[in-house]
């Protein structure tokens, strides 16, 4: 499941944007700059939609602080500020795209898809592959040598997350926040349980050995190049 963070102080507009973006994934809404910065720092998101004129801390400040921390989550600025100097400042602070209000629904969707295609490789064929495994993102099926593997629900989301981050160490906390959400009523130990299930279901492929356990840290999926 693709996760979006929407930072917009106009509640009615925020709900409208959420309705548009929900066709692509799950949306978390916050309404101030401070809330937005905290949520972006503590959650794991695939894309942030950011207004500039926010209470407490403006969008430029939020973006600058995130980039200074090394947070490279794609950011789409969505604002009424349409001056050239505003756009230049947005890109200088680290924005990946800039769209002014009012906007067309279709253009917002296409801008978001373009950013996700660039960052995650999505929306080209709606698939992710690893060696001879294919994840069908639309039907949520994992196919190996023509057979559908019994990988569903959270297990499927877990596999997709690893495929999107091959060769990268993912801590248990990162995985938990990404798949279950940091406000989930369960605990981080659920990650170990689902990793065990995922490895079991990947056993017929032999690729379960490509998952490396880093003691007291997390896991890593080897890149296809090894």
Rosetta blueprint (number, residue, H / E / L):
1 X L
2 X L
3 X E
4 X E
5 X E
6 X E
7 X E
8 X L
9 X L
10 X L
11 X H
12 X H
13 X H
14 X H
15 X H
16 X H
17 X H
18 X H
19 X H
20 X H
21 X H
22 X L
23 X L
24 X L
25 X L
26 X E
27 X E
28 X E
29 X E
30 X E
31 X L
32 X L
33 X H
34 X H
35 X H
36 X H
37 X H
38 X H
39 X H
40 X H
41 X H
42 X H
43 X L
44 X L
45 X L
46 X L
47 X E
48 X E
49 X E
50 X E
51 X L
52 X L
53 X L
54 X L
55 X L
56 X L
57 X L
58 X L
59 X H
60 X H
61 X H
62 X H
63 X H
64 X H
65 X H
66 X H
67 X H
68 X H
69 X L
70 X L
71 X L
72 X L
73 X L
74 X E
75 X E
76 X E
77 X E
78 X E
79 X E
80 X L
81 X L
82 X L
83 X L
84 X H
85 X H
86 X H
87 X H
88 X H
89 X H
90 X H
91 X H
92 X H
93 X H
94 X L
95 X L
96 X L
97 X E
98 X E
99 X E
100 X E
101 X L
102 X L
103 X L
104 X L
105 X H
106 X H
107 X H
108 X H
109 X H
110 X H
111 X H
112 X H
113 X H
114 X H
115 X H
116 X H
117 X H
118 X H
119 X H
120 X H
121 X L
122 X L
123 X L
124 X L
125 X L
126 X L
127 X E
128 X E
129 X E
130 X E
131 X L
132 X L
133 X E
134 X E
135 X E
136 X E
137 X L
138 X L
139 X L
140 X L
141 X E
142 X E
143 X E
144 X E
145 X L
146 X L
147 X E
148 X E
149 X E
150 X L
151 X L
152 X L
153 X H
154 X H
155 X H
156 X H
157 X H
158 X H
159 X H
160 X H
161 X H
162 X H
163 X H
164 X H
165 X L
166 X L
167 X L
168 X L
169 X E
170 X E
171 X E
172 X H
173 X H
174 X H
175 X H
176 X H
177 X H
178 X H
179 X H
180 X L
181 X L
182 X L
183 X L
184 X L
185 X L
186 X L
187 X L
188 X L
189 X L
190 X H
191 X H
192 X H
193 X H
194 X H
195 X H
196 X H
197 X H
198 X H
199 X H
200 X H
201 X H
202 X H
203 X H
204 X H
205 X H
206 X L
207 X H
208 X H
209 X H
210 X H
211 X E
212 X E
213 X E
214 X E
215 X L
216 X L
217 X L
218 X E
219 X E
220 X E
221 X E
222 X L
223 X L
224 X L
225 X L
226 X L
